[in-house]
Amino acid sequence: MYFRILASIFLFLGLCPKPTVAQSQFNFSDSTRVSLLTCSQGNALYSTFGHSAVRVYDPLSGMDAVFNWGIFDFATPNFYWKFMRGKLLYQMGGERFTDFYAEYQYLRRGVVETPMNLPLEAKRKLIKTIETNYLPENRKYKYDFFFDNCATRIRDVVERALPIQYADTTRTIKPLRRLLDEYLGNLPWSDFGIDLVLGLPADQMGTFRYEMFLPDYLGKNLPHAQYQGKPITGPEKRLLPADPLPPSKAPKPIVLMSAIMLIWVGLGFLKNKSFVRILDRLFFVVIGLGGCLMLFLWFATDHLATKDNLNVIWANPLYFFALGSLRGKRQYWLWIIGGLCVFTLLFFPFSPQLLHPAIIPILLRSGAGLPFFSAHHTPKPKT
């Protein structure tokens, strides 16, 4: 589950066609039009947060291309290892607008076009910046989920080409994690998994610019940019309607976790506790593996968003040491992990990192449930 959720983070805006527009095909005139394309979220996990791209259309030459910054090459040596460690290079790519349109029409995802309303010289600078970025030696970059992704690259290209200023930056800004929550209402288990693997960087207060790591917010905020005192964008136009996403049929994590833990505790009152002992050992292994994954993402990868993860206080490899306690030995390990869980429960309302409420039943089972663990696994005295 953790790897599936993590993949959704790193693949967001990432599954796009390989470059199909050759550099030699660039043929711009003063009639060229540039626009931002904002695509709605889709049903697939990787498309949860939508997509952004730039359209460059020249009616004189007939060139009509879409550029995006969300491509990677599966033929890269050690692809999956680099992918997991955050060392995989993404790149800019281009495709024909007709192909782009047909793909999103087939996927039944909405597309909104926001034209760039710029003086001729400013438009030339923007097109030149895009063209330079598309050079083979400039296409690749090191992806970061919050701070350097397919949407922020478009923002940065505009800012690099033009000395723009943002007119309205005073409204209330949410923490980055809260921005993600807006897209995860129909994906409660993805929300749970993402909250587990993201650390404190996801809880820092956003800024007007930081919000633009999400395509929808890039589409909302870029129209507030001004060049020479005038907005840089014109009225948006909807190219494709968006189909509503189906509601989730899965039970909410906190409901399912609570039910499982209550049943688990109830089983502990049975005379034959062999099944409960197996469940306890499995529980310790799963939590221990989850803690190992969180520590790996924190210390062994370049993913900034997974650093400083306070979930490792309660989910950590100490559970493997505590497995011996389940055989009636070294009971102090049970008290250590139980104490950490109780601490997390008490710390929960004051945590600078937003902890998912679905961990509360787990904490209660590990912390307040210590007497049950001890009773189930302590050998009976010989008579």
C-alpha positions as CSV (number, residue, x, y, z in Angstrom):
1,M,0.0,0.0,0.0
2,Y,2.8,2.4,0.9
3,F,4.5,2.0,-2.4
4,R,1.2,2.4,-4.3
5,I,0.5,5.7,-2.5
6,L,4.1,6.9,-2.9
7,A,3.8,6.1,-6.6
8,S,0.8,8.4,-6.8
9,I,2.8,11.2,-5.4
10,F,5.8,10.8,-7.7
11,L,3.7,10.0,-10.8
12,F,1.4,13.0,-10.3
13,L,1.5,14.9,-13.6
14,G,4.1,12.4,-14.7
15,L,2.5,10.0,-17.2
16,C,2.7,12.0,-20.4
17,P,3.7,11.1,-23.9
18,K,7.3,11.0,-25.0
19,P,8.5,14.1,-26.9
20,T,7.1,14.1,-30.4
21,V,7.9,17.7,-31.4
22,A,11.4,18.0,-32.9
23,Q,13.4,21.2,-32.3
24,S,13.6,21.7,-36.0
25,Q,9.8,22.0,-36.2
26,F,9.8,25.2,-34.2
27,N,8.6,27.9,-36.6
28,F,7.2,30.9,-34.7
29,S,5.9,34.1,-36.1
30,D,4.5,37.3,-34.5
31,S,1.1,35.7,-34.8
32,T,2.0,32.9,-32.4
33,R,-0.3,32.4,-29.4
34,V,0.7,30.9,-26.1
35,S,-1.7,29.6,-23.5
36,L,-1.8,27.6,-20.3
37,L,-3.7,24.3,-20.3
38,T,-5.2,23.2,-17.0
39,C,-6.5,19.6,-16.9
40,S,-8.9,18.3,-14.3
41,Q,-8.1,15.4,-12.0
42,G,-8.9,11.9,-13.3
43,N,-10.0,8.5,-12.0
44,A,-6.5,7.0,-12.0
45,L,-4.3,7.4,-8.9
46,Y,-1.5,9.2,-10.8
47,S,-4.0,11.8,-12.1
48,T,-5.5,12.7,-8.7
49,F,-4.0,16.2,-8.7
50,G,-4.6,17.2,-12.4
51,H,-2.1,18.3,-15.0
52,S,-0.7,21.5,-16.5
53,A,0.8,22.2,-19.9
54,V,1.6,25.0,-22.3
55,R,0.1,25.3,-25.7
56,V,2.0,27.1,-28.5
57,Y,0.0,27.8,-31.6
58,D,1.2,29.6,-34.8
59,P,-1.7,29.9,-37.3
60,L,0.8,31.0,-40.1
61,S,3.1,28.0,-39.9
62,G,0.4,25.6,-38.7
63,M,2.4,24.5,-35.7
64,D,0.2,23.6,-32.8
65,A,2.1,22.0,-30.0
66,V,1.7,21.2,-26.3
67,F,4.7,21.2,-23.9
68,N,4.8,19.8,-20.4
69,W,7.4,19.0,-17.8
70,G,6.2,15.7,-16.6
71,I,8.0,13.0,-18.6
72,F,10.5,10.4,-17.6
73,D,12.2,7.6,-19.5
74,F,11.5,4.0,-18.4
75,A,14.7,2.9,-20.1
76,T,16.8,4.9,-17.6
77,P,19.3,2.5,-15.9
78,N,18.2,1.5,-12.4
79,F,14.8,3.2,-13.1
80,Y,12.9,1.9,-10.1
81,W,15.7,2.4,-7.6
82,K,16.2,6.0,-8.8
83,F,12.4,6.5,-8.8
84,M,12.1,5.4,-5.2
85,R,15.1,7.4,-4.0
86,G,13.9,10.6,-5.7
87,K,16.9,10.7,-8.0
88,L,15.0,10.1,-11.3
89,L,15.3,13.0,-13.7
90,Y,12.1,14.3,-15.3
91,Q,12.1,16.2,-18.5
92,M,10.2,18.6,-20.7
93,G,8.5,17.1,-23.7
94,G,6.2,18.1,-26.5
95,E,3.3,16.6,-28.5
96,R,0.9,17.7,-31.2
97,F,-2.2,19.5,-29.7
98,T,-4.5,17.2,-31.7
99,D,-3.0,14.2,-29.8
100,F,-3.2,15.9,-26.5
101,Y,-6.9,16.8,-27.1
102,A,-7.8,13.3,-28.2
103,E,-6.2,11.8,-25.2
104,Y,-8.0,14.0,-22.7
105,Q,-11.3,13.6,-24.6
106,Y,-10.9,9.8,-24.4
107,L,-10.1,10.0,-20.7
108,R,-13.2,12.3,-20.2
109,R,-11.1,14.8,-18.3
110,G,-11.7,18.5,-18.5
111,V,-9.3,21.0,-20.1
112,V,-9.4,24.8,-19.6
113,E,-7.3,27.1,-21.8
114,T,-6.0,30.4,-20.4
115,P,-4.4,32.6,-23.1
116,M,-1.3,34.6,-22.3
117,N,-2.2,38.3,-23.1
118,L,1.2,39.8,-23.7
119,P,2.8,42.6,-25.8
120,L,4.6,41.3,-28.8
121,E,8.1,41.7,-27.4
122,A,7.1,40.0,-24.1
123,K,5.5,37.1,-26.0
124,R,8.8,36.7,-28.0
125,K,10.7,36.5,-24.8
126,L,8.4,33.8,-23.3
127,I,8.5,31.7,-26.5
128,K,12.3,32.0,-26.6
129,T,12.5,30.8,-23.0
130,I,10.3,27.8,-23.8
131,E,12.3,27.1,-26.9
132,T,15.6,27.3,-24.9
133,N,14.2,25.0,-22.2
134,Y,13.3,22.5,-24.9
135,L,16.9,22.1,-26.1
136,P,18.1,18.5,-25.3
137,E,20.7,19.7,-22.9
138,N,18.1,21.8,-20.9
139,R,15.1,19.5,-20.8
140,K,15.9,17.3,-17.8
141,Y,15.5,18.4,-14.2
142,K,15.3,16.8,-10.7
143,Y,11.7,16.5,-9.7
144,D,10.4,17.5,-6.3
145,F,6.7,17.0,-5.4
146,F,6.1,20.4,-3.8
147,F,8.8,22.7,-5.0
148,D,9.9,21.7,-8.5
149,N,7.3,19.8,-10.5
150,C,5.4,20.0,-13.8
151,A,3.2,22.9,-12.6
152,T,5.9,25.0,-10.9
153,R,8.1,24.7,-14.0
154,I,5.5,26.6,-16.0
155,R,5.4,29.3,-13.3
156,D,9.2,29.5,-13.3
157,V,9.4,29.7,-17.1
158,V,7.0,32.7,-17.1
159,E,8.9,34.4,-14.2
160,R,12.3,33.7,-15.9
161,A,11.1,35.3,-19.1
162,L,9.2,38.3,-17.7
163,P,9.6,40.6,-14.7
164,I,6.0,39.9,-13.5
165,Q,4.4,40.9,-10.2
166,Y,1.5,39.2,-8.4
167,A,-1.4,41.6,-7.7
168,D,-3.3,39.7,-5.1
169,T,-1.3,37.6,-2.5
170,T,-3.1,38.6,0.7
171,R,-5.8,35.9,1.0
172,T,-5.6,33.1,3.5
173,I,-3.1,30.4,2.5
174,K,-3.5,26.8,3.6
175,P,-0.7,24.5,4.6
176,L,0.5,22.3,1.7
177,R,-1.0,19.1,3.2
178,R,-4.4,20.8,3.4
179,L,-4.2,21.7,-0.3
180,L,-3.7,18.0,-1.1
181,D,-6.7,17.1,1.0
182,E,-8.9,19.1,-1.4
183,Y,-8.3,16.4,-4.0
184,L,-8.5,13.3,-1.8
185,G,-12.1,13.4,-0.6
186,N,-13.0,10.5,-2.9
187,L,-9.8,8.6,-2.1
188,P,-9.8,8.1,1.7
189,W,-7.1,5.4,1.7
190,S,-4.8,7.4,-0.6
191,D,-5.3,10.3,1.8
192,F,-4.3,8.0,4.7
193,G,-1.3,6.6,3.0
194,I,-0.1,10.1,1.8
195,D,-0.4,11.5,5.4
196,L,1.7,8.6,6.7
197,V,4.6,9.1,4.3
198,L,4.7,12.9,4.2
199,G,6.6,14.7,6.9
200,L,6.8,18.2,8.4
201,P,7.6,19.9,5.1
202,A,4.0,19.2,4.0
203,D,2.7,21.1,7.0
204,Q,4.6,24.4,6.4
205,M,2.4,27.3,5.5
206,G,2.0,27.8,1.8
207,T,2.6,31.0,0.0
208,F,0.8,32.4,-3.1
209,R,3.7,31.0,-5.2
210,Y,3.9,27.7,-3.4
211,E,0.2,27.0,-4.1
212,M,1.1,26.8,-7.8
213,F,2.6,23.3,-7.3
214,L,-1.0,22.2,-8.0
215,P,-2.3,22.7,-11.5
216,D,-5.6,24.1,-10.5
217,Y,-3.9,26.7,-8.3
218,L,-1.5,27.5,-11.1
219,G,-4.5,28.2,-13.3
220,K,-6.1,30.3,-10.5
221,N,-3.0,32.3,-9.4
222,L,-1.3,33.0,-12.7
223,P,-4.1,35.4,-13.8
224,H,-3.1,37.5,-10.8
225,A,0.3,38.1,-12.4
226,Q,0.9,41.5,-14.0
227,Y,3.4,42.6,-16.6
228,Q,3.8,46.4,-16.9
229,G,0.8,46.9,-14.8
230,K,-1.5,44.7,-16.9
231,P,-2.7,41.1,-16.3
232,I,-0.7,38.6,-18.4
233,T,-3.6,36.4,-19.1
234,G,-6.9,36.8,-20.9
235,P,-10.4,35.2,-20.3
236,E,-10.2,31.4,-20.0
237,K,-12.0,29.0,-22.3
238,R,-13.2,25.5,-21.6
239,L,-12.0,23.1,-24.3
240,L,-13.3,19.9,-22.7
241,P,-15.9,19.3,-19.9
242,A,-14.9,17.3,-16.9
243,D,-16.9,14.2,-15.9
244,P,-17.7,14.2,-12.1
245,L,-15.6,11.7,-10.2
246,P,-17.5,8.8,-8.7
247,P,-17.9,8.8,-4.9
248,S,-15.7,6.4,-2.9
249,K,-17.3,3.2,-1.9
250,A,-14.5,2.3,0.5
251,P,-15.1,2.6,4.2
252,K,-13.2,5.5,5.9
253,P,-9.9,4.4,7.4
254,I,-10.8,5.4,10.9
255,V,-14.0,3.5,10.8
256,L,-12.4,0.3,9.5
257,M,-9.4,0.6,11.8
258,S,-11.6,1.1,14.8
259,A,-13.8,-1.9,13.9
260,I,-10.8,-4.1,13.4
261,M,-9.2,-3.1,16.7
262,L,-12.4,-3.6,18.6
263,I,-12.9,-7.1,17.1
264,W,-9.2,-7.8,17.9
265,V,-9.6,-6.8,21.5
266,G,-12.8,-8.9,21.7
267,L,-10.9,-12.0,20.4
268,G,-8.5,-11.5,23.3
269,F,-11.1,-12.6,25.8
270,L,-11.4,-16.0,24.2
271,K,-9.8,-18.9,26.0
272,N,-7.9,-20.1,22.9
273,K,-5.6,-17.1,22.2
274,S,-3.4,-18.7,19.5
275,F,-5.2,-16.8,16.7
276,V,-4.8,-13.5,18.6
277,R,-1.1,-14.2,19.1
278,I,-0.7,-14.7,15.4
279,L,-2.5,-11.4,14.7
280,D,-0.3,-9.6,17.3
281,R,2.9,-10.8,15.6
282,L,1.5,-9.8,12.2
283,F,0.6,-6.4,13.5
284,F,4.1,-5.9,14.9
285,V,5.7,-6.9,11.6
286,V,3.4,-4.6,9.5
287,I,4.0,-1.6,11.8
288,G,7.7,-2.3,11.9
289,L,7.9,-2.5,8.1
290,G,5.9,0.7,7.8
291,G,8.4,2.4,10.1
292,C,11.3,1.1,8.0
293,L,9.8,2.6,4.9
294,M,9.3,6.0,6.5
295,L,12.9,6.0,7.8
296,F,14.1,5.0,4.3
297,L,12.1,7.8,2.7
298,W,13.5,10.3,5.3
299,F,17.2,9.4,5.3
300,A,17.9,7.5,2.1
301,T,16.0,9.5,-0.5
302,D,16.0,13.0,-1.9
303,H,12.3,13.5,-1.5
304,L,12.1,16.6,0.6
305,A,8.4,16.1,1.4
306,T,9.1,12.8,3.3
307,K,11.7,14.2,5.7
308,D,11.2,15.0,9.4
309,N,8.2,12.5,9.6
310,L,6.8,12.5,13.1
311,N,4.9,9.2,12.4
312,V,8.2,7.4,13.1
313,I,7.6,8.1,16.8
314,W,4.9,5.4,16.9
315,A,5.7,3.4,13.7
316,N,9.3,2.3,13.8
317,P,11.6,-0.7,13.6
318,L,11.4,-1.1,17.5
319,Y,8.4,-3.4,16.8
320,F,10.8,-6.0,15.5
321,F,12.7,-6.0,18.8
322,A,9.3,-6.2,20.6
323,L,8.5,-9.5,18.7
324,G,10.6,-11.2,21.4
325,S,8.4,-9.7,24.0
326,L,5.5,-11.6,22.4
327,R,7.2,-14.8,23.3
328,G,7.3,-13.8,27.0
329,K,10.8,-12.4,26.8
330,R,12.2,-8.9,27.2
331,Q,8.9,-7.4,28.2
332,Y,10.5,-3.9,28.4
333,W,10.3,-3.6,24.6
334,L,6.5,-3.7,24.9
335,W,6.6,-0.9,27.4
336,I,8.9,1.2,25.2
337,I,6.7,1.0,22.1
338,G,3.6,1.4,24.2
339,G,5.0,4.5,25.9
340,L,5.8,6.0,22.5
341,C,2.2,5.3,21.3
342,V,0.8,6.9,24.5
343,F,3.1,9.9,24.0
344,T,1.8,10.2,20.4
345,L,-1.8,10.1,21.6
346,L,-1.1,12.9,24.2
347,F,0.9,14.9,21.7
348,F,-1.6,14.4,18.9
349,P,-3.6,17.7,19.3
350,F,-0.4,19.8,19.6
351,S,1.6,18.1,16.8
352,P,3.1,20.5,14.2
353,Q,2.6,17.7,11.7
354,L,-1.0,16.9,10.9
355,L,-1.5,13.3,11.9
356,H,-4.2,11.2,10.3
357,P,-7.0,10.3,12.8
358,A,-7.0,6.7,11.5
359,I,-3.8,6.1,13.5
360,I,-5.7,6.6,16.8
361,P,-7.1,3.1,17.0
362,I,-3.6,1.8,16.2
363,L,-2.1,3.9,19.0
364,L,-4.8,2.7,21.4
365,R,-4.1,-0.9,20.5
366,S,-0.4,-0.5,20.9
367,G,-0.4,1.9,23.9
368,A,-3.5,1.4,26.0
369,G,-3.6,-2.3,24.9
370,L,-0.3,-3.1,26.6
371,P,-2.0,-5.2,29.3
372,F,-3.6,-7.3,26.6
373,F,-0.3,-7.9,24.7
374,S,1.3,-8.8,28.0
375,A,-1.5,-11.1,29.1
376,H,-1.8,-12.9,25.8
377,H,1.9,-13.7,25.5
378,T,3.1,-14.2,29.1
379,P,3.7,-17.9,29.8
380,K,1.4,-19.3,32.5
381,P,3.3,-20.3,35.6
382,K,3.8,-24.0,36.1
383,T,1.9,-25.7,38.9
